[in-house]
Amino acid sequence: MANFEAYQEYQRIEDFEEDSPPGEEDLLVHVPEGLKDSWHHIKNLDNFFTRIYHFHQKNGFACMMLSEFFELVQFLFVVTFTTFLFNCVEYDILFANKAVNHTTHNLGPLDRSKVTLPDAILPSQQCTEKIQENGWIIFLLIMAAIFWLYRLIKVFCNILSYWEIRQFYIKALKITMDELCNHTWQEVQDRLISLQREQQMCIHKKELTELDIYHRILRFKNYMVAMVNKSLLPIRFSMPLLGDVVFYTRGLKYNFELIFFWGPGSLFENEWSLKPEYKRGGNRLELADKLSNRILWIGVANLLLCPVILIWQILYAFFSYTEVIKREPGSLGARCWSLFGRCYLRHFNELDHELMSRLSKGYKASSKYMNCFMSPLLTVVAKNVAFFAGSILAVLIALTIYDEDVLAVEHVLTSITLLGVCVTICRSFIPDKHMVFCPEQLLKVILAHIHYMPDHWQGNAHRYETRDEFSQLFQYKAVFILEELLSPVITPFILIFCLRRKSLEIIDFFRNFTVEVVGVGDTCSFAQMDVRQHGHPAWMSAGKTEASIYQQAEDGKTELSLMHFAITNPHWQPPRESTHFISQLKERVQREVATGQQVPLPDNHLFTSIQSIQSESEPHSLIANLLVGPPSLASLHLGRDGPVPNHASSMGSSDVASALRSLSPLSTSQHLRGSYTSTRLPRSDTAPPTGARAMAGSGTDARTASSGSSAWEGQMTSLVLSEYASTEMSIHALYIHELHQQQSRNDLSRHTWHRQESDESSESIPEDCEAPRTLPRSNTFPSTGTQRQEGAPLQPTGHRRYGGTTDALSGPPRPAPRAPRLPMGGWAEEAQAGRQHDTVPEEGSEDELPPQIHKVHRPQ
């Protein structure tokens, strides 16, 4: 990633001190007589909306407080029980290494030598003396007591805080605790927006939008998603024997948030405002040194607390997973979405439940994809080891059934347990022979749900390199546990030796990518989902974005996040540039449906296999039909002989476009109709914007961009609407990725044509020709030969204000950049799929600027 030293000033829209504009601190707000005790002019809306969201997701006050109570009891139990096991148990007696002779006359000779549990427990006085003699145990107990008291105080504060939220749900939102589970978050959010019109929760803004609420709940998470997207955080390392690895644990994430957002000396002065000194670029070096020193001290503190945290991690993992491993030994072979995967795959402005919902839908396909890479050699070994271990286990079980006294023989029970674990582990390495596997199709199913995938995975789903990179997102549960156990040891060194080096880049990132939004405060500019500011030319933003390489979001994050938010929030009114982007996507869908031809669904075993990993609901079955229907959709990679013909590519995108048109929410049966709704019912209390009216008149709205309408919302439940919205977004993700691949292939073909012409004429490319672009690669998943591209500049316009941001775009037209000079030689013949040579920029081009500086054209 380029060094974050771009001299871009902090974007200010209006002064925003605390939570009300200057001069309006004493503003009088009329509150109706019946609402005097209601919630108006709430100072910390970030905390308020976050508590409302958590209250809904955790199922109300009783469940939340019961969970808090048992967390306290659980911590107390772990500390007490561990102290008891280390100091109050006589293990020589328990293991029969020391003889015990009971003197009671009522017992027989055999009973006198039998060991009981009370015999192995020391008296309380002796146990207390043993604890007092161990200074290390006393230190740990004092540390545990301090932490427990801190947690106790926090629980009392949460009780008072969430009792207020409970009253807010009942009195303001008119939702009782019994009805809370029947309301989706979208319904709660709609009531919040309506309540803002009655009482001024946010005093300086008459109406709240869905995006305002998301910004306040996800303010810091949007920053984290952006930093991971721009590869700013040091979480990817190259190890001598392990290769490229990703290390991102809960402990490391906690330290990142502590340093950036809410810890002492952090970059934010409160939950909604960045400190003024970080908004100016004049003292960036001093601030970087200050941040570097603070990271150093926090790293040293982590190093000092490492033994305590490590002991707690080991104890908690032991008590949490031992019983599960004994009951289900194969659970360690199961997979889960890594913490890095959740952050990489997360859209801007995506709540936790929305993220986990789509990742859960892709879990089954992801597991089957990873199982495609079973080693044949390992499978043969596993089958034979399972046979031998199973044979011995069968004999021991048979003997135990015949006579239970066999269990009394030393190590018999242990042998049965270990052999059972061995058989279970071996079976996890034996693939299912009844499932038809197709890596390319499975990766398409995964893409439909996770929405993000590096370009170099396309057509390489069968390669182990792709599998290894995907395992960074979808890791073994055992690897997850191991990383969490090692986190207390590794985290201090990452902070001290890796994060400190990026202090200046971090300072520049927060200054360059922070905007002040009226009614919200300081937010990450990427979270505005502004295609013009952060769009990527290779993701349908060509001609609509002015973003430099430094400003572009990787992997189509801006475009896909915009589509996801518009579909998830049907009443949201997008800004003008966003509406233009969605309208263009809709028009392209209609155009390709008009010119394309649908391919009938084949009846084959692959369709059965794909459909078996999809939900049986109607929307998800459409995805299965789409993935196996058009053969061109599965053929998105380039062959060795050259690019795929254009007609095949257009056929694939046409099929996806037809699926978008055929996704009609009015169809409630298993047969999907091809009807296409053409009206949108706006809110009764607000007039639709110009962009929304234009889209409604042309056949769709900003929510769906190509299919669906809000006219059918009264005919279906919210859960059904959510399923259709999820399916619609899945098909949009496939469609946008298909268009992205088409553009990459076209650029690659044009690049090859220019190379051949250059070889024939031995002349450079004329300056008025379009600059060729290489096949884009993901910055998050870097690969050899990767070259990133910069979007073509746009003609500047006047001041534009949308979503709370104002940007100066006026100025004289800029000349088109000169095409880079291409190296000579048979590029098309020498290059392999997904590999290009770097081009050499021509003298006088903008590529000569240092990577940390981008041009800013100011008005004359």
N, C-alpha and C positions, 0 to 999 in steps of 0.2 A: 504494500500500500504506500502511496506517496506520503512524504512527510507532511504533517498537518501544520503548515506555516503560512497558509494563504492569508493575505492581508485583507480580509473582508470584515467590515465593521458590523457590530451587533445591530440587528434590525429592530428598530423601535417603531411602534405604531402609535401608542399613546402612553403617557406616563402611567405606571401601574404600581403604586406603593401599597403595601399590605394587600387589602382586598377591595379597595375602593379608590376611585380616581381622586387626585388632589383637588382640594376645594369642595369636596362633597362628603367630608367626614361628618359634618353636622346636617346632612341632608335629611329632611323629614320624609318619612314614608307613611302613607296612609294605610293603616291596618284596620280591617273591619272589626266591629265590636266583638264578634264571636271568635275572632282569631288572635286575641291579645296574647294568649299563652302559646301561640304557634311559633313556627320556626321561620323567622325572617331576619335578613341581614346576618347570615351566618358567616363568620370571619374566615374559618378554615374549611372551605368547601371540599378541598381534597380529602381531608380526613373524614368529613361527613359522608360524602358519596362513597368512599371506600368502605366505610362501616356499613352503609346501606347495602352495598353489593355483597360483602361477606355475610351479613345477616341473612340475606336471601339464599346464598349458596350453601350456607351451613345449617339451613332449615330451622331458623328461629332461635329465640332466646334460650329455651330450655336445653336444646341440643348443644348450643355453644357453651353455656355455663357448665353443663355436665362434662363436656370434653375438657374444659379448663380445669375442673376439679380433678378429674382422673389423671391429667398430666402432672399435677402436683403430687398426687398419690403415687403415680408410677415412678417419678423421680425419687421420692422418699423411699419407696420400696427397693429400687435398684441399689441405692446407697446403703440402706440398712441391711439388706440381704447379703450384699457383697462383703460388708464389714463382718457380718456374722459368719460367713463361710471361711473367711481368712483368719479369724481370731477365736472362734467359739466352737470349732469342730475338731475332735481328736481323730485324725485320719488313720492313725495306726490301728485304732480299735475298729474303725469302720471298714478297713481293708483286711481285718483279721490278722494283722501283723503282730498284734499284742493280745494275749489271752485275757479273757474276762470270765470270772467265776462268781456266779451269784450265790450268796450264802443263805438264801431263803430256804427253809426246810420244806415248804410246800411244793417246790419244783423238783422234777426228776433229774437224773444224771445228765440226760441229753439237753434238757431245757436250761440247765445251769451254765452250759458253755455257749448257748445261743446268743448272738449279738443282737441287740435292739437299738433303735435310734436314740433313745435317751442315754444309752451307754456311751455313745460317741459324742454327746454334747457336753461341753464343759459347764460347770456351775457358773452362775451369773457373776459372782465375786471374782472368780479366777479369770473369767472372760474380760471383765472390766480392767483388771490389773494388766492383762496382756495387751489391751488396747492402749493403756496409758504409757506403757513402756516403749511403744513404737511411735516416734516423733513424726515419721512420714505419714502414718495413718491419721494422726491428729491434724496435720496440715491439710490433708485432703478432705477430712470431715469439716474443717472450718471453711474451706473454699466451697464445699457443697452446701453448707448451711447458709452462707452469704448468698449464693445463687438462688437457693430455694426461697429465702426471704424476699429477694428481688422479684422472683416469679409470683410470690404470694401477693405482694403489693400491686403488681401488674394485673393480677386476676381481679382484685378488688376494684381497680380503676376500670377494667373492662366490664365488670358487672354494672357499675354506674353508667358507663358510656353506652353499653348496648341496651340497658333499660330505657334510656332516652330514645334509642333507635326503635325499640319495641313500641313505645308510645307514638312515635312518628308514623310507623306503619298503621297503627290502629286509628289514630285521630286524623292524621293528614292524608294518608294514602287510602284510608278506608279498607284496609286489608287486615283481617283478624289472623291470629296465629294458626287457627284451624284451617284457614283458607290459603295460607302462605304457600304450601306445597303445590297448590293448583294454579299458581300464577307463574308465568315465565318471566325471565328478567326483562324481556322486551315490554311486557305489560307494565311492570314496575317502572321502567324507564319512561314510558309514555305518561304515566301518572305523575312522575316527577316533573316532566316538561309542562304538563297542564297545571300543576301546583305552582310553578314559577309565575304564571300569569295572575294567580290569585294572591300569592304572598311573594314578596321579593326576597327569596333566599339569596340570590345574587343581586345586590342592590344596584349595581351599575350597569345591568343589562336586563332589558325587559323580558326577553325570551331566551331560554336555553335551547341548544340544539343537542342532538345525539352526540355529535363530535365533541361538544364542550364537556359532556359528562365523561366520555371515554378519555379525553385528555387529562381530566383531573384524576381519574382512577389509575390510569396507565402512564402518568407523566414520567416517572423514572424508568419504567419498563421499556418505554419507547426509546429512551436514550440507550439502554442496554442492547436492545435489538439493533439499533443503528450502529453501535460500536462493534458488535459482532459482525454485522453485514459489511462494514468497512475494514474488517480485520485489524482493528485498533487494539483490542485486548490481547495480552500475551497468553493465549491458551493453546496454541499449536506449536509443537516442538518436533525437532528431528533428532531421534535417538540413534545411537550407533548400530544397535542390533534390531531394534523394533521399527525403525523407519519413522515415518510421519505419524505422530500420535497427538491426540487432543486430550488435554487435562483440564476439566472444568467441573468442579465439585460445588456442593452447597457451601462449604467453608470458604472457598475462594470467591464465590459469588457474594457471600455475605461481606467479605472484606472489600470487594469492589464497591458495593453499595455504601459501606461505611465510609470509604474514602471520598467518594464522589458526591453523595447526596445528603446524608443525614447525620454523619458522625461529627465530633468536635473538630472544627477547622475545615469543614467540607466546603465544596464550591457553592452550595446553596445557603442563603441566609435564612430561608424558611422553606416550607414545602412547595411554594409556588414562585419563588423568585431567586434568580441567580445573583450572586453578589456583584455589586456594581463594578468592582475592579476587574472582574473576569469578563466584563462586557467591552472592555477597551483593549486595543492591541498594543498600546505604547509600553506597558510594563510586563509584557508577556514573558520575558526572560526571568524577571524577578519572581513572578508567580510560578513559573516552572520550577525554579530552585526551591521555593517554599513548598510546593506540592511534593517535590522529590524528597525533601527532608521529612515531611509528614509521612510519606509512604515508608521511609526508612524506619521511623519510630514505630509505626504500626507493625511492620515486619518483625522488628525486634521484640515487640510485645507478643506477637504470635509465637516467636521462637521460645520465649520464656514460659508461655502458657502451654507449649506443645505437650509436655508430659501429662498435664492434667486433662487436656482435651483428648489426647490419644487414649488414655485409660478409659475415659467416658465413652469414646467411640467403640472401643473393643467390648466393654461391658454391655452397652446398649445393643450392639450387633449380636453378641452372644445370646442375650435373653430374647431378642426379637426373632432370630432366624434359626436357632438350634432346633426348636420344636418343629418348625416348618420343614427343615431339611430332613429330620427323622421321619416325618409323616409323608413328605413328598420329596424324595431325593432329587428328582428331575427338575425341581423348581429353580435350582441354580443354573441349569441349562436353558431356562426360559430367557426371553429377551424383553427389554424395556426401552423406551425412548430415553436417550441420554439427556442430561441437562443442557449440553451443547446443542443437541438436536432440537429440543424444544425452543431454544432461543433462535437458532438458525431458521427453523421452519415457521416461526411466528410472524404473522402479519403485523404491520404497524396498526395500532388501535384494535387489537384483538384481545378480548377478555380471556381469563383462564379457562372457563368452561367451554368457550367456543374453540379454543385451541385443543383441549383434551378430547373434545367430541370428534373432531376430524382425525386426530391422531389415533384415537381408538378405532375408528372405522378402517384405518389403514393398517392396523396391527396384524390382522390375519394374513393379508397379502404380503406384508413385510416378512413375517415369519416363514412363509412358504418360499419367498424369494431367497432368503438366507439358507434355507434347507436345500436349495438347488446346488449348493456348493459343497456337498458332502464329499470328502475325499474317498475315492474307491479303495485305496490302500487302507485307510483308517476304518472303513466300513468292514473290510474283510477281517481285520484284527478285532474289531468290536464284536462281530458275530461269534468268533471263536472264543474270545474271553467270556462273553455272555454264556456260551454253551458250557464251558468248564465251570464257571461260578454257579450257574444255574443247576448243574448236575449235583454239585456238592450241597447246595442249598436244598435241593429236593430230598436228598438222603437225610439231612438233618431234620427237616420238617417231618418226614415220614417217621423217623425215630421218635420225635417229640409226640406225634399223634399216638404212636404205639404205647409209649410210656412217658408221662410228663416228668418223671424223675431225671430224664436226660438233660433237662434244663438246669438241674442242680450241678451238673458237671462243669468244671472250671472252663471259662471262655467259650462255652457253647452258645450262649445267648449273644455274646459279642460277635462271634463268627457269623451267626444268622443275620445279625443286623448289617455287618459290613458286606457280606455277600449280596444281600438285597440291594444295598446302595450301589455296589459294583454292577449288578445286572441292570439297574435303572439307568445308570450313567451310560453304559454300553448301548442300551437301546436308543438313547438320544442321538447316537452317531449312526444309526441305521435308518436310511430314508424310507419314506412310505412308498411302496411300489405300486400303489393303486391310483396315485394322483399323477396326472399328465402335467409336467412342468414345462413352462416356456418363459425363460427369464425376461425377454423383451416385453411380453404381454403382462407379466407380473409387475414389471417396473412401471408400465403404463397405468395399471390399477393403483399402484402406490402413488404415482404422480397425481392421479385424480383426487386423492385425499390430502396429500401433504403439500401439494401445489408448487413445491420448489424442487429443482433438480439441476445440477450443473450441466452445462452443455456437453461436456465430453463424456457424460454417461450415455447419451443417446447413441444407440447402435452398438454399445459396448457393455450391455447388461450381462453378457456371458463371461466377461473377463473378471479375474480375481482382483484386479486393481479397483474396479468399480465396487465389487463386493466389500473390499477393505475400507473404502471411503464411506460406503453406506453403513458399515458397522460402527463408524464413529457417531452416526445418528441413532443407530438401533443396536445397542450393545447387550452383551450377556448380563444377566442379573448379578452373576458372580463378579464380573468386572466392575459393575457399579458399586458393589459392596467393598471390593478391594480398593477402589479409588477413594471412597469415603474414609476408609481406615487409614490410608496413606496421606490423606489431605492435611492433617495437622503437621506432618513432617515436611511435606513439599510446599505448602502454601507460603510459609515465611520466605523461602528462597525465591519463589516466583515474584513475590512483592519486592524483595530487596534487589535482586539482580536483573529482573525482566521488566517489571512495571515502571521502575524508576527511570529507565531509559526513555520511556514514552511520555514523560511528564510534559514536555513542550508540545507534543502532538495532542495530548489530552486537553491542554489549555486552549490550543487553537481549535480543537473540535468543538468544545463547548461555546466558544465565542462565535465561530463561523456558523454553527448549526443550531443556534438558539434564537428563537423569535418570540416577541412579546405579543400575546394575543389578548385582545380586549375581553374581559370577563373570565379569562382563564389564567393568565400570567405567562411566565416563561416556559415554553415548551420546545421540544425538539422539532426543528424545521422539517425533518423527514416525516414526522407524524402528521403534517399538514397534507400529505399525499398529493403534493403539487407536482404535476407532470412537467410543468414548465421549469421548475426550479431543480427537481431531482429525478426527472425521467431519464430513461436510457434510450438512445436512438435505435438500438437493436430490439427493443421491446415495444414496438408500435408507437414510439414517441418521436420518431424522426419527423422533423418539421414543426414540432410543437414544444421542443425543449431547448433551453439555452444552457443547460447544465454542462459544466466541464467534467473531465474525468474525476476530478476531486469531488465534485458535487453529485455525481450520478450514484444512485443506489444500485447495488449489484443484484444479479439474478432476477431482474424484473420486479424487485421488491415494491417499488412505488406503484407500478401499474396493477399488480395483483392485489396489493393492499387496498387500492382504490376500488377495484371491482368487488372485493370481499366486503368492504364496509358498505358500499352502495346496495349490495344484495341483502346483507344482514339487516340493514336499517332502511326499510322501504320508504319511510317518510322523510329521510334526510334529503336536503336540497343541496346538491353539489355546487361548488363554485363554477364559474364560467369555463375555465380551462378544463376542469374535470368533466364538465358536461360535454364539451367538445370531444374529448377523448372517448367518452362512453358512446356518444352519438356516432363517431366514426366507426367504432367497433360494431355497433348495431347495423350501420349501413353496409359494412363489409359482410356481415352475416347474411343480410337480405340479398346482397348481390351474388354471393357464392351459392346460396340456395337456389337463386333463379337460374344460374348457369350450370350448377352441378347436377350430378345424377346419383341417386341412392343405389347402393349395392344391397341386394337381399341378404338377409342373415343366414349364414351357412349353418347347417346342422352337423356339428362335428364334436369330437371329444374335447377340443380346446374350449369351445363355448361352455360345455358342461363344467369344465375345470374352473374357468373364470367365474361362472355364475355361482359356483359353490363357495367362493370366497367373498361374495357380495351378499348384502342383505336381501331378503326375499321381498322387500317392499318395492313398489312400482318405480320410484325414482332410481333406486340403485340398480334395478334390473336393466334400466335404460343404459347405464354406464357399461354393464356387461355386454349388452347388444352392440354398443358403439365400439367397444374395444376389439371385438372379434369379427364385426361385420366388414368394415372396409379393410382390405389388405394393405392399402397404402398407409393407413394410420400406424401400422406396426413397422413400417419401413421408413423410418425417419433418419437413418444413418446413410452416410456416403459410402459407396462402394469403392474398390481400389481403382476401378477404371474411370472414375470421374463422378460428378454429381448426378443425382437422380433426376430424370427428366421432369420438366416443370409440370407436365400434365398429371403425373402421379402425385406430386405434392398438392396441387390444387384439388385433386380428388379427395385427399385426406382431409384437408381443411373444409371442403364442401360437405363431407359427411358429418364432421363435427358441427358445422353450422346447421345442417339439417336436424341434428339432434337437439340443438338449442331451440329451433323453431318448433320441433315436435314436443318439447317439454311443456305441455299445457297443464296448468294447475286445475283447470276445470274438469280434467279427466280423472275420475275417481276409481275407475275400473282398472284391470290389469292391461287393457289395451290403451296405449297412449295415442291420443288423437293428434292430428296435425293442426288443430285450431290454434289461432294466434290472436290473443286479445289485443285490442287496439286502444283501450282507454285506461286511464288511471284516475282513481278517485282520490283527490287530495283531501287533506283535513278540512273539515267544515269551517274551522275558525281562521284558516290562513289561505291566502290566494297562492296558487302555484306560480313558481318563478317562470321567467321567459324560457329558460332552457328546458324546464320540465314540460311546459306547454308545447314546445317544439317537438320534444321527443314523444309526447303523448299523441300529438297529431300525426306523427310519422309511423306510429305503430307500436311504441313501447315507452318505457319510462326509465328514469335513472336507476331504478332499483335493479332491473333485470338486464337492461342494455340490449337485449335481443329477444327475450321471451318473458312471459308472465305479466301480471298486472295486479293491482290491489283490489280490483273489482270482485275477486273471488274470495277475499279475506273473510267475509261474513259467512261463507258456506263451509269453511273448514276450520278445524281447531288450530291452535297455535303450534302444536307439535307437528301436525301435518305440514303446516306452512314452513316450519323449520327444516323438515326433511326435504321439501322441494327446493328451498333456498340452498341447502347444503349440496344437493345434487346439481343445481344450476351452477353453483360456483365450481364444482368439480369439472363440469363440462367446459366452463369458461377457462379454467386452468389448462385443460387439454388443448382447447382452441388457441389460446394465446401462445402456448409453447409451440404448437404446430406452426403458427404464423412466424414465430421467432426463428424456428428452424428453416422455414422457407426463405426468410430474409437472409439468414446466414448462408444458405446454399446459393442464393442469387448473388450475394456479394462475393462469395468464393468463386462462382462461375465467371462473374465479371472481372474479378482479379486475375483469373487464369487467362481470360481472353486478352486482357491488356498485356500480360506477360508474353503471350505468343506474338502479339503485334509488335511488342518491343524487340523480341528476338529477330523478327523479320526485317524491321526497319532500322534497328540499332539506334533508335532515337528515344528520347524521354517522352513521357506522356504529356500531352498538352495541358496547360494550366487550367483551361476551362472545363476539363473533364472532371467527373466526380471522383473524389478520393476513394480508393478501394479500402475495404475494411476486411480484416481477417476474421476468421471464425471466432466469435467471442467465447471466452472462458470465464468460469466463476472465479472471483477473487477470494471467496471463502474456501474453495477447493482448488488451490493453484496447481498448475501442472507445467511441465517443461514446454517451452515455446509459446507460452501464453502472452498475448498482446492485447491490451485494452484499447478501446476506441473512444474518441471524443465526439459528442454530438455536434451536428452542423449548427451553426448559429442561425438565429431567427432575426427577422426584421424587428427592431425594437418598436414598441408602442408606448402609449402614455401610461400614466400611473394607473395601476390596477389594485383593487382592494377586494379581497375575498378571504373567507375563513379567518378573519381577524388579522390579515397581513397586508401590508402595502409595500410595493417594490417599485423603485424608479427604473423605468425601462426606456425612457426617452433618450434620444440621441441620434446621431446621423447613422445611416445604414452602413453596415460593416461589409467589407468585401469578402467574398467567399475564399476560404483558405486554399492555398495552392496544394495540388496533389503531391504526395511524397514521391521521391524518385525511387523506383523499384530496382532491386538488384538484378543483374543479368543472369541468365541461366534457365534451364528447363525446370521451373518451379513445379509445374503441373505433373511432370514426370517423376521428379525426385520426391515430392512430398507424399506422406502417407496421410491416412484419414486422421483429422484432428491435429495436424502438425504443420506449422508454417514457419517461414523464416521472418525475422524482424525486418521491417522496411526502414530505410534511411531517410530521415526528413530532409526536405530541400532547404537551402539557405533562405532565410527570411520568413519561414513559416512560424506559426505559433508554437510548434513543437520544440522550438529552441528555448522557450521559457523554462526555468527550473520547475521541477514537478510540484514544488510546494506553492507556486504562485500561479494564479490565473488572471487573465485580463479582465478588467472592469471598465466598461465603456460608460463614461459619465456624460450627462447632458451638456451640450455646448452653452 
